[in-house]
Structure formats: C-alpha cells, structure tokens
C-alpha cells in the first residue's frame, strides 16, 4: 500500500501538476475547467497536508520551491506511467463472449469439431454453448445466435437457411460383418433399429417416415433400445447395438473415421433443416455477423452453395 498517498486526493495532485507545468494558477484553472481561486485553494490544501511550501509567490507569477520541483518530477512521472497503462489497456483486443444456442446433436457432431477454426480466426472470442435436447421453445435473453431445426418459421427471431435435412441409415461396420455391401433397403427389416423417443411427434425423420420414403411397405420393428437424446443414439450405433437414422451433416465425420458406415445407398431428404436464428431483440453487432459468416463458410456439400443468409 502507498502510505504517502493514503490521505491525499489525486485531484489536488492534478491541480498541482497543472499549475507547476504552466507556472500559473490562472492558466491551470483554464485547462482544468475551473477558477483561479479554486486552484489556489487546492494548492493551499496540498501544502497544508504536506506541511511543505510548494510554490513561491513572486511578481507576475509563481515559482516552484525545491520541494515543489521534487514533487513535480515525481507526479509527472506517475501521471505519465498511468497514462501509458491506460493506453495499453485501451489498445488490447477486447475479450468477448458469444452465447450460441442449439441442440445437443448439432453441438456435438457439427459445431464442436469445427469450432477450433473459429477460435483460430478470432482468438479473443469465447463461444458459450447453450444446448437442449432438440430446440429452444423460447430463447433466453442472453442468447446472441441460435442454430435450430425446423421449417424456418421461428417466433424467436429472423431465420436464415443453413442446410437441409438429408438422412440415411448408419451403423457400426461390426454389425454388418459377413454381409455383402451395400444391402438392399428391404434388408433393414432384418436389422435392429435404434429409435429416438418422441420422434413421431417431431418434425424429424423417424423410421416409419424413412421406410415410406424408401418404398418399404412393412412397418419398422419397434426395437429394444429407445433414446431421448440423439447423441446417445449415435453412440449406441457406434457401439454396434443397432442401426440409427444418420444426418449427413452430423455423421459424415464419423463415417470418414470408420466409426459408422452406410448399409444402404439410398437417402431421404425433406424441406426441413437447420437455420441460423438471430433474436429480434438483439442488436446485430460485428461479432454476431462474423460468427454467422463463419457458419456459412463451414457449410459442406452442394447445398452450401445457397446464399440467402443475409444479415
């Protein structure tokens, strides 16, 4: 602790520095936006607190005493150091936090594997992920950007297309050992199917919808394993426990790594998909714009050519 400054006001030192630099209470008062008597009173208080005369009042002005010169040099050096410190802080890149809302699956399988590239381009930005099982019925007030699944009509804000829904069956290669690939779509009837609980009430493809699209007229087997979380369902597929409905944008990397494979070649698609949602209550700052542009750049496949995402 600086004991010598414990009882001194910086305002008094500022008035002293200004008066000593100009050798005038009047000029100091003009610079400080006050009156000459006020500056004179501040100097008097400082001298009383230090029990030392700092100025000699001479004809047409003031002169520093020996004590005044010593204090002036120290105060000037101190103020210059403070000014340099403040300038250094101002010049430092500001550390910002971006709140991004999405579902577990998108965060785990699409966003997280790519997020390091955003951090490399923007090292002073932290991305804070807010996830739920599917989507957000109501975005929290602190959310800056959301990536949600649906038809693009979201009450939470302005939506901009990211990529469409394209799905196909996926499973562990171990589950298909001894079988000649690719299988026919009808072969799915003989394989254990992994179900997402509640999917029949959502907009997502379920096995019944996928079977209809693939021209399979039999009902899908109910299956012994059901999940309320798509991430867990995919982990079960990787473990060889059955066949899951895989999103192209979410499972492509797992297929490239050999953790999953496609038992059939057919795919199914719909008009639904993932959208970037910008809350209407949020001011469109530069940081949000940079993140959205980065999302656009990370789109994969031919559908990435669409460019209707306008801020």
C-alpha positions in Angstrom: 0.0 0.0 0.0 1.2 3.5 -0.8 1.1 5.1 2.6 2.1 8.5 1.5 -1.0 8.7 -0.8 -3.4 7.4 1.7 -4.7 10.8 2.8 -4.0 12.8 -0.5 -6.6 13.4 -3.2 -5.5 12.9 -6.8 -7.4 16.0 -7.6 -5.0 18.0 -5.5 -2.0 16.4 -7.2 -3.6 17.0 -10.7 -4.1 20.7 -9.8 -0.5 20.9 -8.6 0.9 19.3 -11.7 -1.0 21.6 -14.0 -0.1 24.7 -12.1 3.6 23.7 -11.9 3.7 22.9 -15.6 2.3 26.3 -16.6 3.8 28.2 -13.7 0.4 29.8 -13.4 -2.7 29.2 -11.4 -4.8 31.1 -13.9 -3.7 29.0 -16.9 -4.1 25.8 -14.8 -7.6 26.9 -14.0 -8.4 27.3 -17.7 -7.1 23.8 -18.5 -8.9 22.2 -15.6 -12.2 24.0 -16.3 -12.3 25.7 -13.0 -11.4 29.1 -11.5 -8.1 30.6 -10.4 -9.2 30.9 -6.7 -10.3 27.2 -6.8 -6.8 26.2 -8.0 -5.2 28.4 -5.5 -7.3 26.8 -2.7 -6.4 23.3 -3.8 -2.7 24.1 -3.8 -3.0 25.6 -0.3 -4.7 22.5 1.0 -2.0 20.3 -0.6 0.7 22.4 1.1 -1.1 22.1 4.4 -1.4 18.4 4.2 2.3 18.0 3.2 3.3 20.7 5.7 5.6 22.0 3.0 5.5 25.1 0.8 5.5 24.1 -2.9 5.4 27.4 -4.6 6.9 30.8 -4.0 4.5 33.6 -5.0 6.6 36.0 -7.0 5.9 39.1 -9.1 3.8 38.2 -12.1 3.6 34.5 -11.2 4.7 31.6 -9.2 7.9 29.5 -8.9 8.5 26.0 -7.6 10.4 25.6 -4.4 12.9 22.8 -4.1 10.3 20.6 -2.5 7.9 21.6 -5.3 10.3 20.6 -8.0 10.9 17.2 -6.4 7.2 16.6 -6.1 6.6 17.9 -9.7 9.0 15.4 -11.2 7.5 12.6 -9.2 3.9 13.5 -10.0 4.7 14.0 -13.7 6.4 10.6 -13.9 3.5 9.0 -12.1 0.8 10.5 -14.3 2.8 9.5 -17.4 3.0 5.9 -16.2 -0.7 5.9 -15.5 -1.4 7.3 -19.0 0.8 4.6 -20.6 -1.0 1.9 -18.6 -4.4 3.2 -19.7 -3.3 3.4 -23.3 -2.0 -0.1 -23.2 -5.3 -1.4 -21.8 -7.3 0.5 -24.5 -5.1 -0.9 -27.3 -5.6 -4.5 -26.1 -8.1 -6.6 -28.1 -11.3 -6.8 -26.2 -12.2 -10.3 -24.9 -15.8 -11.1 -25.9 -18.2 -13.9 -25.2 -20.8 -15.1 -27.8 -23.8 -17.1 -26.5 -24.9 -19.7 -29.0 -28.0 -21.9 -28.5 -28.5 -25.2 -30.4 -29.4 -28.8 -29.8 -27.1 -31.5 -28.4 -26.6 -33.3 -31.7 -25.7 -30.2 -33.7 -23.3 -29.0 -31.0 -21.6 -32.4 -30.6 -21.3 -33.6 -34.2 -21.2 -30.5 -36.3 -20.2 -27.4 -34.3 -17.6 -28.7 -31.9 -15.4 -30.5 -34.5 -15.2 -27.1 -36.4 -15.2 -24.6 -33.6 -11.4 -24.6 -33.2 -11.2 -22.9 -36.7 -13.4 -20.1 -35.4 -11.2 -19.7 -32.3 -8.0 -19.6 -34.5 -9.5 -16.8 -36.6 -10.9 -15.0 -33.5 -8.7 -15.8 -30.5 -10.3 -13.1 -28.3 -13.8 -14.5 -28.6 -15.2 -17.2 -26.4 -18.2 -19.2 -27.6 -20.5 -20.3 -24.8 -22.8 -23.1 -25.9 -26.4 -23.4 -24.5 -27.8 -26.8 -25.6 -31.1 -28.6 -25.2 -32.4 -32.0 -26.4 -34.0 -30.7 -29.5 -34.7 -27.0 -30.0 -35.5 -24.0 -27.9 -39.1 -23.1 -27.4 -38.0 -19.7 -26.1 -34.5 -18.3 -26.4 -33.0 -16.9 -23.2 -32.5 -13.1 -23.2 -28.7 -13.5 -23.3 -28.6 -15.7 -26.4 -26.8 -14.0 -29.3 -27.3 -16.6 -32.1 -29.2 -19.9 -32.3 -28.9 -22.8 -34.7 -32.3 -24.5 -34.7 -34.0 -27.3 -36.7 -37.3 -26.7 -38.4 -39.1 -25.1 -41.3 -37.5 -21.7 -40.8 -40.5 -20.1 -39.2 -39.3 -19.3 -35.7 -41.1 -16.8 -33.4 -37.8 -16.2 -31.6 -36.2 -14.2 -34.4 -35.1 -13.9 -38.0 -34.1 -17.2 -39.5 -31.6 -17.9 -42.3 -31.2 -21.2 -44.0 -28.0 -23.2 -43.2 -28.6 -26.7 -44.7 -31.5 -29.1 -45.4 -32.4 -32.4 -43.8 -30.7 -35.3 -45.6 -30.7 -38.7 -43.8 -29.8 -42.3 -44.3 -29.3 -45.4 -42.1 -25.9 -45.7 -40.3 -24.4 -48.4 -38.1 -21.2 -49.8 -36.9 -19.2 -51.9 -39.5 -19.1 -54.6 -36.9 -22.9 -55.0 -37.2 -22.6 -55.9 -40.9 -19.7 -58.4 -40.7 -20.2 -61.2 -43.2 -22.7 -59.3 -45.3 -22.1 -58.1 -48.8 -22.5 -54.3 -49.1 -24.4 -52.4 -50.0 -27.5 -54.0 -48.7 -31.0 -53.6 -50.2 -33.3 -51.2 -48.4 -35.5 -54.2 -47.6 -32.6 -55.7 -45.5 -33.4 -53.0 -42.8 -36.3 -55.2 -41.8 -33.8 -57.8 -40.5 -31.6 -55.4 -38.6 -32.1 -54.0 -35.1 -33.3 -50.4 -35.3 -32.4 -47.7 -32.8 -35.3 -45.3 -32.1 -35.4 -41.7 -30.8 -38.1 -41.4 -28.2 -40.8 -38.9 -29.2 -39.6 -38.6 -32.8 -43.1 -39.4 -34.0 -44.3 -36.1 -32.6 -41.4 -34.1 -34.0 -40.5 -32.8 -37.4 -37.5 -35.1 -37.6 -37.5 -38.2 -39.8 -38.5 -41.3 -37.9 -38.2 -44.9 -39.1 -41.8 -45.0 -40.3 -41.3 -41.9 -42.4 -37.9 -43.2 -43.7 -39.4 -46.5 -44.6 -42.2 -44.8 -46.6 -39.6 -42.6 -48.5 -37.5 -45.7 -49.3 -40.5 -47.6 -50.6 -40.5 -50.2 -47.7 -44.1 -51.1 -47.1 -43.7 -53.1 -43.9 -43.7 -51.3 -40.5 -40.3 -50.9 -38.9 -39.6 -53.1 -35.9 -40.2 -51.3 -32.6 -36.7 -52.0 -31.4 -35.5 -52.7 -27.9 -33.5 -49.5 -27.5 -35.0 -46.1 -27.4 -33.3 -42.8 -26.6 -34.4 -39.3 -25.8 -31.1 -37.9 -26.9 -29.7 -38.1 -30.5 -26.1 -38.1 -29.3 -26.7 -41.2 -27.1 -28.5 -42.9 -30.0 -25.4 -42.3 -32.3 -23.1 -43.6 -29.6 -25.2 -46.8 -29.4 -24.9 -47.2 -33.2 -21.1 -46.8 -32.9 -21.1 -49.5 -30.2 -22.8 -51.9 -32.7 -26.1 -52.0 -30.9 -28.3 -51.3 -34.0 -29.0 -49.1 -37.0 -29.7 -45.3 -36.5 -31.0 -42.6 -38.8 -28.0 -40.6 -39.5 -27.9 -36.9 -40.5 -25.5 -36.4 -43.4 -24.1 -33.2 -41.8 -23.8 -34.7 -38.4 -22.4 -38.2 -39.2 -20.2 -37.6 -42.2 -17.1 -37.2 -40.0 -17.9 -40.4 -38.1 -18.2 -42.3 -41.4 -14.9 -40.9 -42.6 -13.3 -42.1 -39.4 -14.7 -45.6 -39.9 -16.8 -45.5 -36.8 -20.0 -45.7 -38.8 -20.9 -47.0 -42.2 -23.9 -46.8 -44.6 -25.6 -50.2 -45.0 -27.7 -49.0 -48.0 -27.0 -46.3 -50.6 -30.5 -44.7 -50.6 -31.0 -41.4 -48.8 -34.1 -39.3 -47.9 -34.5 -35.6 -47.7 -37.1 -33.0 -46.8 -37.8 -29.3 -46.9 -36.8 -29.0 -43.2 -33.4 -28.3 -42.0 -31.1 -26.2 -39.7 -31.5 -22.5 -39.6 -29.4 -19.7 -38.1 -31.8 -17.7 -35.9 -31.0 -14.2 -34.9 -33.1 -12.9 -32.0 -35.1 -9.8 -32.9 -34.3 -8.2 -29.6 -30.5 -8.4 -30.2 -28.6 -5.6 -31.9 -26.7 -7.0 -34.9 -23.2 -6.4 -33.8 -20.0 -7.1 -35.7 -19.2 -10.2 -33.6 -22.6 -11.8 -34.4 -22.1 -11.0 -38.1 -18.6 -12.6 -38.1 -19.9 -15.8 -36.4 -22.8 -16.1 -38.9 -20.4 -15.6 -41.8 -18.2 -18.3 -40.3 -21.1 -20.7 -40.1 -21.8 -20.1 -43.8 -18.2 -20.8 -44.7 -18.3 -24.1 -42.8 -21.3 -25.5 -44.7 -20.4 -28.7 -46.5 -21.8 -30.3 -49.6 -23.5 -28.9 -52.7 -26.3 -27.3 -50.5 -23.6 -25.0 -49.1 -23.9 -23.0 -52.4 -27.1 -21.4 -51.2 -26.5 -17.8 -50.1 -29.8 -16.5 -48.9 -28.4 -15.8 -45.4 -28.4 -12.0 -45.2 -27.9 -10.0 -42.0 
